[in-house]
Amino acid sequence: MSKMACFSPIGCFTTLTIHLTGFKLPPYAQLEIFPPLNPVIGNIASIIQAFRAASFPVIHISHDSLEESSPLRKLCPEGYATIPEAAPVGDEVVFVKHVNSSFIGTGLEAHLRAAKIDTLVILGLTTSHCVSTTTRMAGNFGFTVFLPRDATAMFELPAAPGNSRSKRFDAETMHEVALAELHEEFATVVTTEEIIAGVKGHVNVVSSP
């Protein structure tokens, strides 16, 4: 039986807000990314819509880099802009982080504990960085984490110094290795379709006479 059957109706969707404009600027603009951004953004939007329709809480995590050269910072409006598909609405909570983890310096853990939320669905960019770090910490904190593989993405990366076999790792390899490291250790890797089916299934059960 898929672990999606254990998806908690008392859930929290945590999105690492995609700074799409920022990733179109140097140094990211020339890099390969996998999966392609447009389908990923569409999947994020679909999950957000499903959570809102089910009255599940949506929490947004925005990244304000402390690096002066980064386009992902408030002082760089062109790169810091939030894409419309992931923009907060109403009273949805927004936390601003400055490092890879959404838990460091944000008050996110305290908020989740106070709201008695024990299940997270984590989306956004990038699979190997902010998504991975946040997922690992969430798992270590005891939260149940679901990670839709098609609602996050990763860039290609150069190999570390001393690697004699390869000078660069392609984006798909980076994405898949990051997911493999997280699956069944810190999270359950699923698909957008499975998440939406789990949400709708819960709503149908609750609505049944």
Backbone torsions as a table, in degrees:
resi	resn	phi	psi	omega
1	MET	NA	135.4	179.1
2	SER	-65.4	144.2	177.4
3	LYS	-66.4	-13.3	177.3
4	MET	-61.1	-22.5	178.4
5	ALA	-65.7	-19.2	-179.4
6	CYS	-94.2	6.9	-178.8
7	PHE	-58.3	122.8	-173.0
8	SER	-79.1	135.7	175.3
9	PRO	-70.6	-17.0	174.7
10	ILE	-96.5	78.5	-169.1
11	GLY	-118.6	163.9	176.3
12	CYS	-130.9	129.6	174.6
13	PHE	-98.8	116.5	-179.5
14	THR	-109.0	112.3	179.2
15	THR	-105.0	128.7	171.1
16	LEU	-83.4	104.6	-170.7
17	THR	-53.3	127.1	-179.4
18	ILE	-78.0	116.7	174.7
19	HIS	-87.3	72.3	-172.8
20	LEU	-59.1	-41.3	179.8
21	THR	-61.6	-41.3	-179.9
22	GLY	-62.6	-37.5	-179.6
23	PHE	-76.9	-6.1	173.5
24	LYS	-92.9	-3.9	179.1
25	LEU	-100.8	161.4	174.5
26	PRO	-59.1	143.3	8.2
27	PRO	-92.9	8.4	-173.6
28	TYR	-87.1	-25.1	-168.9
29	ALA	-56.2	-35.1	-174.5
30	GLN	-90.4	0.8	-174.1
31	LEU	-91.1	148.3	172.5
32	GLU	-72.4	144.1	177.3
33	ILE	-133.0	144.9	179.0
34	PHE	-143.8	137.6	-12.2
35	PRO	-63.5	168.2	178.1
36	PRO	-57.9	146.4	-173.2
37	LEU	-63.1	-41.7	-174.9
38	ASN	-58.9	-48.5	175.6
39	PRO	-62.9	-36.3	178.8
40	VAL	-63.0	-45.5	178.4
41	ILE	-61.8	-40.5	177.6
42	GLY	-61.6	-40.7	178.9
43	ASN	-67.8	-40.6	176.7
44	ILE	-59.9	-45.5	179.5
45	ALA	-61.0	-40.1	-179.0
46	SER	-65.5	-40.6	179.3
47	ILE	-68.4	-42.3	177.3
48	ILE	-58.2	-45.9	179.9
49	GLN	-61.1	-40.8	179.3
50	ALA	-64.7	-41.6	179.1
51	PHE	-65.5	-43.3	179.4
52	ARG	-64.0	-41.0	179.8
53	ALA	-63.4	-30.4	179.8
54	ALA	-91.2	2.0	-177.6
55	SER	61.3	31.7	171.9
56	PHE	-85.0	144.0	-178.8
57	PRO	-67.3	142.7	176.0
58	VAL	-118.0	124.3	-179.8
59	ILE	-117.7	132.2	-178.5
60	HIS	-107.3	137.3	176.0
61	ILE	-118.1	115.6	179.0
62	SER	-102.7	145.9	-176.6
63	HIS	-108.2	120.7	176.4
64	ASP	-115.8	95.7	-174.5
65	SER	-64.3	146.6	176.0
66	LEU	-92.1	-3.3	-179.9
67	GLU	-85.2	125.6	-175.2
68	GLU	-62.5	-27.5	-177.3
69	SER	-88.2	-5.0	-176.1
70	SER	-79.9	137.6	174.1
71	PRO	-78.9	-7.8	-177.5
72	LEU	-94.8	62.2	-180.0
73	ARG	-149.1	155.3	-175.9
74	LYS	-60.4	-30.3	-178.8
75	LEU	-75.8	-2.0	175.7
76	CYS	-121.4	77.0	-174.6
77	PRO	-53.7	-34.3	-178.5
78	GLU	-63.2	-34.4	-178.4
79	GLY	-97.3	-18.5	-175.4
80	TYR	-87.5	-10.7	-175.0
81	ALA	-57.9	142.0	177.4
82	THR	-89.9	134.6	178.3
83	ILE	-68.8	145.1	-177.4
84	PRO	-56.3	-36.0	-176.6
85	GLU	-65.1	-21.7	-178.5
86	ALA	-116.0	11.9	-176.9
87	ALA	-72.3	141.3	177.5
88	PRO	-64.9	149.9	174.3
89	VAL	-130.2	152.6	176.7
90	GLY	57.1	-130.4	-176.8
91	ASP	-101.2	24.1	177.8
92	GLU	-61.3	136.2	-174.4
93	VAL	-75.9	139.7	176.2
94	VAL	-126.1	126.0	172.9
95	PHE	-111.0	144.9	177.6
96	VAL	-111.5	123.8	179.2
97	LYS	-109.5	160.1	-179.4
98	HIS	-120.5	-7.7	178.9
99	VAL	-128.8	-176.1	-175.8
100	ASN	-61.9	-41.4	-176.4
101	SER	-78.7	136.8	176.7
102	SER	-77.0	-7.6	-177.7
103	PHE	-95.1	-18.7	-175.1
104	ILE	-83.2	117.3	175.1
105	GLY	70.0	21.9	-175.8
106	THR	-118.6	-21.8	-174.1
107	GLY	81.3	8.9	-177.6
108	LEU	-62.4	-46.5	-178.2
109	GLU	-60.2	-45.8	-179.9
110	ALA	-60.3	-39.8	179.2
111	HIS	-63.4	-45.0	-179.4
112	LEU	-63.9	-42.3	179.4
113	ARG	-63.4	-45.0	-178.7
114	ALA	-63.3	-35.1	-179.6
115	ALA	-85.6	-0.2	-179.5
116	LYS	57.3	38.7	177.3
117	ILE	-93.6	128.5	-177.2
118	ASP	-121.6	-2.5	-175.5
119	THR	-129.1	129.8	-178.2
120	LEU	-121.4	142.0	168.9
121	VAL	-116.7	113.7	-171.7
122	ILE	-105.5	129.4	-178.5
123	LEU	-129.9	169.3	170.9
124	GLY	118.6	-164.5	-179.4
125	LEU	-118.3	149.4	-7.6
126	THR	-108.5	157.4	-174.4
127	THR	-55.4	-44.0	-174.6
128	SER	-84.1	-13.9	-174.3
129	HIS	-111.8	-96.1	-175.0
130	CYS	-62.0	-41.5	-179.5
131	VAL	-65.6	-46.6	-178.8
132	SER	-64.2	-47.5	-178.2
133	THR	-62.5	-44.2	179.1
134	THR	-65.9	-41.1	179.1
135	THR	-63.7	-43.6	179.5
136	ARG	-61.9	-45.6	-179.8
137	MET	-66.8	-39.5	178.7
138	ALA	-60.9	-44.4	178.0
139	GLY	-62.3	-42.4	179.2
140	ASN	-67.3	-29.6	177.4
141	PHE	-77.7	-6.6	176.7
142	GLY	96.8	7.6	177.2
143	PHE	-79.8	148.4	171.6
144	THR	-85.2	125.3	-173.3
145	VAL	-120.9	132.5	171.8
146	PHE	-114.6	133.9	-176.3
147	LEU	-125.9	103.3	178.6
148	PRO	-70.4	119.3	-174.5
149	ARG	-65.4	-23.4	-177.4
150	ASP	-102.2	15.2	176.3
151	ALA	-123.5	24.2	172.9
152	THR	-148.2	163.7	-177.0
153	ALA	-153.7	164.7	-176.2
154	MET	-142.7	151.0	177.8
155	PHE	-92.6	162.5	169.5
156	GLU	-66.7	154.3	179.4
157	LEU	-138.9	149.2	173.8
158	PRO	-73.8	150.8	177.1
159	ALA	-69.1	154.9	177.6
160	ALA	-70.2	155.4	179.0
161	PRO	-55.4	140.4	178.0
162	GLY	96.3	-8.5	179.2
163	ASN	-78.8	115.4	-177.0
164	SER	-93.5	-6.4	-175.3
165	ARG	-95.0	-30.3	-176.1
166	SER	-151.0	142.9	177.0
167	LYS	-93.0	-19.6	-175.0
168	ARG	-153.5	144.8	176.3
169	PHE	-109.4	128.2	-177.4
170	ASP	-69.2	162.6	-174.2
171	ALA	-62.1	-41.4	-179.4
172	GLU	-64.2	-41.2	177.4
173	THR	-61.9	-45.7	179.5
174	MET	-59.8	-44.5	-179.5
175	HIS	-62.4	-49.2	-175.7
176	GLU	-68.7	-38.3	178.1
177	VAL	-66.0	-41.4	178.4
178	ALA	-60.7	-43.1	178.7
179	LEU	-65.4	-40.9	-179.5
180	ALA	-62.7	-37.2	179.5
181	GLU	-67.6	-31.7	-176.3
182	LEU	-86.5	-32.8	-172.4
183	HIS	-63.7	129.1	177.5
184	GLU	63.5	9.6	173.3
185	GLU	-115.9	-46.4	178.7
186	PHE	-122.9	-17.5	-173.8
187	ALA	-158.9	172.3	170.3
188	THR	-110.9	117.9	179.3
189	VAL	-81.5	126.4	-176.9
190	VAL	-133.9	-163.9	175.9
191	THR	-120.4	164.7	175.1
192	THR	-57.2	-43.0	-179.2
193	GLU	-58.5	-41.2	-179.7
194	GLU	-68.0	-40.1	178.3
195	ILE	-62.0	-48.6	-178.2
196	ILE	-64.2	-39.3	177.5
197	ALA	-63.6	-39.5	178.5
198	GLY	-64.5	-41.6	178.7
199	VAL	-65.6	-48.5	-178.6
200	LYS	-65.8	-36.0	178.0
201	GLY	-62.5	-39.9	177.4
202	HIS	-65.3	-43.8	-179.3
203	VAL	-61.6	-41.2	-179.6
204	ASN	-66.1	-38.5	178.8
205	VAL	-65.0	-45.3	-179.2
206	VAL	-65.2	-35.3	-176.1
207	SER	-80.7	-13.3	-177.1
208	SER	-70.7	143.4	179.0
209	PRO	-70.7	NA	NA
